[in-house]
Amino acid sequence: MSKFTVLFFFMIENPSISVVISTYNSVEWLEKTLWSYEHQIFREFEIVIADDGSGQETKDFIDNYRTISSKPIIHVWHEDNGFQKSEILNKALMACTSSYVVMTDGDCIAREDFLQIHYERRSPGYFLSGGYYKLPLDLSQSITKEDIATQKCFDLKWLKKHGLPSSYKNQKLTSGFVQAGVMERLTPTNASWNGHNSSGWLKDLKAVNGFDERMQYGGQDRELGERLFNHGIKSKQIRYSAICLHLDHARGYKNQESIDKNLAIRKADTY
């Protein structure tokens, strides 16, 4: 592959949503994530994989996955040169063919109504900001394709049976339509674009020049949200409605140096 590659395969005409999924050398989690999009109630979407320099194993997997997927998949890749997630996300945005973008990570399994919620709640002048439910490592590894297809992995009783500890956060998985609406109205809105579960209009993301490519691990989301707010785009909470399960893994890029750099960039841009 060249230094920057965009591979387009069969397309659906005028998809309503472009789903941008970030990944880096994590085929096991990416497969589970992609499998969850085969079972979405909402069907008119394309998938854009933002690949921050993964090796040949990931490319081979994506090439093979296309042969069984019911959805068009665009693979955007550049060479591995350290943490460049913001840069590859911007390249992925340029590859989107829909006017509306849902953004998530390649370690987040989406519940079957995930895209339906994003589609129904989208509104001019707003972006949608959700959350995730983090699973322990053993449980993350044990979830199968069948568990995703049957949606068992989103059932709280099933999760507890397979080792999920009790927590007040469990209500994210059990909130019905009314309770979710109440909880989201009570949850303070802020300027954070949560990259594992957020969506917005492509024109708005382009208007603020996408992600700041200087930002280090963990800093991109808040900084992008602040610039969207400054541009007049507000946020709506959907963290109790649009549900995704975050699979556990090591995070090697976040350290005090990267945190300090992110804070310095945000502070400088404020003045």
Residue pairs with C-beta under 8 A, 6 or more apart in sequence:
1 59
1 77
3 78
3 79
4 77
4 78
4 79
4 91
5 75
5 76
5 77
5 78
6 74
6 75
6 76
6 77
6 91
6 95
7 74
7 75
7 76
7 77
8 72
8 74
8 95
9 66
9 72
9 73
9 74
10 72
11 46
11 72
11 97
12 44
12 45
12 46
12 71
12 72
14 98
15 44
15 45
15 46
15 72
15 97
15 98
16 42
16 44
16 45
16 98
16 100
16 119
17 42
17 44
17 45
17 46
17 98
17 100
17 101
17 102
17 115
17 118
17 119
17 199
18 45
18 46
18 47
18 48
18 96
18 97
18 98
18 100
18 101
18 102
18 202
19 37
19 45
19 46
19 47
19 48
19 101
19 102
19 103
19 104
19 115
20 48
20 50
20 89
20 92
20 93
20 96
20 101
20 102
20 103
20 104
21 30
21 33
21 34
21 47
21 48
21 49
21 50
21 104
21 105
21 106
22 49
22 50
22 51
22 52
22 85
22 88
22 89
22 92
22 103
22 104
22 105
22 106
22 195
23 29
23 30
23 49
23 50
23 51
23 52
23 54
23 58
23 105
23 106
24 51
24 52
24 53
24 54
24 85
24 106
25 54
25 55
25 57
25 58
26 54
26 58
26 106
26 107
26 249
27 57
27 58
27 61
28 141
29 106
29 107
29 140
29 247
29 249
30 49
30 58
30 61
30 106
30 107
31 61
31 65
32 109
32 143
32 145
32 148
32 247
33 104
33 105
33 106
33 107
33 108
33 109
33 110
34 47
34 65
34 69
35 109
35 145
35 148
35 149
36 109
36 110
36 111
36 112
36 114
36 148
37 45
37 47
37 71
37 110
37 115
38 69
38 70
38 71
38 149
39 112
39 148
39 149
39 151
40 110
40 112
40 113
40 114
40 115
40 116
41 112
41 113
41 115
41 116
42 113
42 115
42 116
42 119
45 71
45 98
45 102
45 115
46 71
46 72
46 73
46 74
46 96
46 97
46 98
47 69
47 71
47 72
47 73
47 74
48 73
48 74
48 76
48 92
48 95
48 96
49 62
49 73
49 74
49 75
49 76
49 92
49 106
50 76
50 85
50 88
50 89
50 91
50 92
51 58
51 62
51 75
51 76
51 77
51 78
51 88
52 78
52 80
52 83
52 84
52 85
52 87
52 88
53 77
53 78
53 79
53 80
53 81
53 84
53 88
54 77
54 80
55 80
59 75
59 77
62 73
62 75
65 73
66 73
74 92
74 95
76 88
76 91
76 92
76 95
77 88
78 84
78 87
78 88
78 91
83 216
83 217
83 253
84 213
85 211
85 217
85 220
86 210
86 211
86 212
86 213
86 214
86 215
86 220
87 211
87 213
89 103
89 195
89 210
89 211
89 220
90 210
90 211
90 213
93 101
93 202
93 205
93 206
93 210
96 202
98 202
99 201
99 202
99 203
100 119
100 122
100 199
100 200
100 201
100 202
101 199
101 200
101 201
101 202
101 205
102 115
102 118
102 198
102 199
103 193
103 195
103 196
103 197
103 198
103 199
104 110
104 195
104 196
104 197
104 244
105 195
105 196
105 246
107 246
107 247
107 249
108 132
108 196
108 197
108 244
108 245
108 246
108 247
109 143
109 148
109 153
109 244
109 245
109 247
110 243
110 244
111 151
111 154
111 242
111 243
111 244
111 245
112 151
113 242
113 243
114 242
114 243
114 244
117 238
117 241
117 242
118 128
118 199
118 238
118 242
121 128
121 236
121 238
121 241
121 242
122 128
122 199
122 201
123 236
124 201
125 232
125 233
125 234
126 200
126 233
126 234
126 235
126 236
127 193
127 198
127 199
127 200
127 201
127 204
127 225
127 228
127 233
127 234
127 235
127 236
128 198
128 199
128 200
128 235
128 236
128 238
128 242
129 189
129 190
129 192
129 193
129 194
129 197
129 198
129 225
129 235
129 236
129 237
129 238
129 239
130 194
130 196
130 197
130 198
130 237
130 238
130 239
130 241
130 242
130 244
131 172
131 194
131 196
131 197
131 239
132 196
132 197
132 244
132 245
132 246
133 169
133 172
133 173
133 243
133 244
133 245
133 246
134 245
134 246
134 248
135 143
135 159
135 164
135 245
135 246
135 247
135 248
136 163
136 164
136 165
136 248
137 248
137 249
138 163
139 159
139 162
139 163
139 164
140 247
140 248
140 249
142 162
143 153
143 245
143 247
146 152
147 153
147 158
152 158
153 159
153 245
154 173
154 243
154 245
155 173
156 164
156 170
156 173
156 174
159 173
160 166
164 170
171 179
171 183
171 240
172 239
172 240
172 243
173 243
175 183
175 240
175 241
177 241
179 240
180 240
180 241
181 241
183 239
183 240
184 236
184 237
184 238
184 239
184 240
184 241
185 237
187 237
187 239
187 240
189 234
189 235
189 236
189 237
190 225
190 235
191 222
191 225
191 226
191 228
191 229
191 235
192 221
192 222
192 225
192 235
193 200
193 221
193 222
193 224
193 225
193 228
193 235
194 221
195 220
195 221
196 244
196 246
197 238
197 239
197 242
197 244
198 221
200 228
200 233
204 228
204 231
204 233
205 224
205 228
207 231
208 224
208 227
208 228
208 230
208 231
208 233
209 227
210 224
211 220
211 223
211 224
212 220
212 223
212 224
212 227
212 265
212 269
214 261
214 265
215 223
215 262
215 265
216 253
216 254
216 257
216 258
216 259
216 261
216 262
217 251
217 253
217 254
217 258
218 253
218 254
218 258
218 259
218 262
219 258
219 259
219 261
219 262
219 263
219 265
219 266
222 266
223 262
223 265
223 266
223 269
225 235
226 266
226 269
227 269
228 235
229 235
